[in-house]
Amino acid sequence: MSTPIYVVSGLPRSGTSMMMKMLEAGGLEPIIDGIRSADNDNPKGYYELEAVKRTKENSSWVEPARGKVVKVISQLLQDLPTSEHYKVVFMRRNLDEVLASQQKMLVNRDEQDNAVDDDMKSNFAGHVEEVEGWMRARENVDVLFVSYNRMQGESESQIARVAKFIDAGLDTDKMATVIDPALYRQRKGESA
């Protein structure tokens, strides 16, 4: 099997940027372009590659990503070419926290007209269920589900799970230094 492409995925505001930074600290090279810079909502950066949004039309970025890590939000996972092997760290977070974090980000950007609501929560839950089923059914996708909520309180055991799954000799001590409790600002529940 070819060298895998490491993917961090999940809903927006579920801890994907934190996990990207953790994997970078641990020793993986991130594929990012720096177009979306850090801001108050993500002060340590977004860790995004703009080309990911256009994967369906142009997947030329994919093959050079072998052995590296890239963020692909859950809505775009199914656009990834089936010719590659992916190891996906899929971030889960309490949906009420995801929605609260998204609402706060919209307020910060003066986009209050795009308010989140119960329909959005239901849509997100259905979407996550669909994507998780799709990943489990794919022979070229290995997935590890990681709770953002648990990462905040049980970081040592959660980081050990991630390092074992990635299986690339990650520096778990450096990964642990990335977690910043001050950035866990929308607390609603115990687990995702």
Protein Blocks (a to p, Z undefined) as FASTA:
>chain_A
ZZdddddeddehiopmmmmmmmmmnopacddehlaccdfklmnojhiafklmmmmmockl
mmmmgoiacdddfklmmmpcfkbccddddddddfklmmmmmmmmmmmnopaklcccfklm
mmmmmmmmmmmmmmmmpmkbccddddfklmmmmmmmmmmmmmmmnonopafklmmmmpcf
klmmbcfbfbZZ
